[in-house]
Amino acid sequence: MDASLGGGSGSSSDDGRGQSEGSAEKLLAVVIGERSLFLMRHHHRNAAQRAYRGLLVGSVAGRRANRPREFDPGMRGIMRDYICADRQPPAYGEEPFERRFRVPRSLFRRVYEAIRDGPFGR
């Protein structure tokens, strides 16, 4: 009559939580499998990050030198297009200027005029 009540006094393979030994082993196998998959993905991600970091190492002896760049013509172009250094109207208006330099053109002109003839100018 105890078996008909279903009061939890089941077989000897019951672990007290309503799971048999077979389902506990399956659960353990799933947990171990998921952990292995997690560790494998973690290892692959770390390996990919290490490989990517190897590409970005900066100056290293034996690498080819940087390409020579002509900075002066580029600076003259920026001055011409944004600040009207050649006594011509600038190619870009106030909004692109402020977006690029993060300062109003009037303030930039005042600072430029103040330091233009200083020891570091031209």
C-alpha positions as CSV (number, residue, x, y, z in Angstrom):
1,M,0.0,0.0,0.0
2,D,3.0,2.3,0.5
3,A,3.8,2.1,-3.2
4,S,0.3,3.3,-4.2
5,L,0.7,6.5,-2.1
6,G,3.7,7.7,-4.1
7,G,5.1,9.5,-1.1
8,G,8.7,9.6,-2.3
9,S,9.8,6.3,-0.8
10,G,10.7,5.0,-4.2
11,S,13.5,2.7,-5.3
12,S,17.0,2.7,-3.9
13,S,18.4,4.5,-7.0
14,D,16.4,7.7,-6.1
15,D,18.7,10.5,-5.0
16,G,16.1,12.3,-3.0
17,R,15.3,14.8,-5.7
18,G,13.2,12.7,-7.9
19,Q,16.1,11.8,-10.3
20,S,17.3,8.2,-10.8
21,E,21.0,7.3,-11.1
22,G,20.6,7.1,-14.9
23,S,19.3,10.6,-15.3
24,A,22.0,11.9,-12.9
25,E,24.7,10.3,-15.0
26,K,23.2,11.8,-18.1
27,L,23.1,15.2,-16.5
28,L,26.7,14.9,-15.4
29,A,27.7,13.8,-18.9
30,V,25.9,16.9,-20.4
31,V,27.6,19.2,-17.9
32,I,31.1,17.7,-18.6
33,G,30.4,18.0,-22.4
34,E,29.3,21.6,-22.1
35,R,32.3,22.5,-20.0
36,S,34.7,20.9,-22.5
37,L,33.0,22.8,-25.3
38,F,33.3,26.0,-23.3
39,L,37.0,25.4,-22.6
40,M,37.7,24.6,-26.3
41,R,36.0,27.8,-27.5
42,H,37.9,29.8,-24.9
43,H,41.2,28.3,-26.0
44,H,40.5,29.0,-29.7
45,R,39.4,32.6,-28.9
46,N,42.6,33.2,-26.9
47,A,44.7,31.7,-29.7
48,A,43.1,34.0,-32.2
49,Q,43.6,37.0,-30.0
50,R,47.3,36.1,-29.6
51,A,47.7,35.7,-33.3
52,Y,46.1,39.0,-34.0
53,R,48.3,40.8,-31.4
54,G,51.3,39.4,-33.2
55,L,50.4,41.4,-36.3
56,L,50.3,44.7,-34.4
57,V,53.7,44.9,-32.8
58,G,54.9,48.3,-33.9
59,S,58.6,49.0,-34.6
60,V,60.6,45.9,-34.8
61,A,64.2,45.5,-35.9
62,G,64.4,44.0,-39.4
63,R,61.1,45.3,-40.6
64,R,61.0,47.7,-43.5
65,A,61.0,51.4,-42.8
66,N,57.9,53.5,-43.0
67,R,57.1,55.1,-46.3
68,P,58.4,58.6,-46.7
69,R,55.4,61.0,-46.6
70,E,55.2,64.5,-47.8
71,F,53.5,66.3,-44.8
72,D,54.1,69.9,-45.9
73,P,51.9,69.8,-49.0
74,G,49.2,68.1,-46.9
75,M,49.4,70.8,-44.2
76,R,49.2,73.5,-46.9
77,G,46.1,71.8,-48.3
78,I,44.4,71.7,-44.9
79,M,45.2,75.3,-44.3
80,R,43.9,76.2,-47.8
81,D,40.7,74.2,-47.5
82,Y,39.7,75.0,-43.9
83,I,41.4,78.2,-42.8
84,C,41.8,80.3,-46.0
85,A,45.5,80.8,-45.7
86,D,45.9,81.8,-49.4
87,R,43.5,84.8,-49.1
88,Q,40.8,82.8,-50.8
89,P,37.5,81.8,-49.2
90,P,37.8,78.4,-47.5
91,A,36.4,75.3,-49.3
92,Y,34.6,74.1,-46.2
93,G,32.2,76.1,-44.0
94,E,31.9,76.5,-40.3
95,E,30.3,73.2,-39.5
96,P,32.9,70.9,-41.1
97,F,35.6,73.0,-39.6
98,E,34.2,72.6,-36.1
99,R,33.6,68.9,-36.6
100,R,37.2,68.3,-37.7
101,F,39.0,70.6,-35.2
102,R,36.5,70.7,-32.4
103,V,36.9,74.5,-32.0
104,P,35.1,77.5,-33.6
105,R,37.0,79.0,-36.5
106,S,37.1,82.4,-34.9
107,L,39.0,81.0,-31.8
108,F,41.3,79.0,-34.0
109,R,42.2,82.2,-36.0
110,R,42.9,84.1,-32.9
111,V,45.2,81.4,-31.5
112,Y,46.9,81.0,-35.0
113,E,47.5,84.8,-35.3
114,A,48.9,84.9,-31.8
115,I,51.5,82.1,-32.3
116,R,52.1,82.5,-36.1
117,D,55.2,84.7,-35.7
118,G,56.5,83.0,-32.6
119,P,59.6,80.8,-32.3
120,F,57.8,77.7,-33.5
121,G,55.9,79.3,-36.4
122,R,56.9,78.4,-40.0
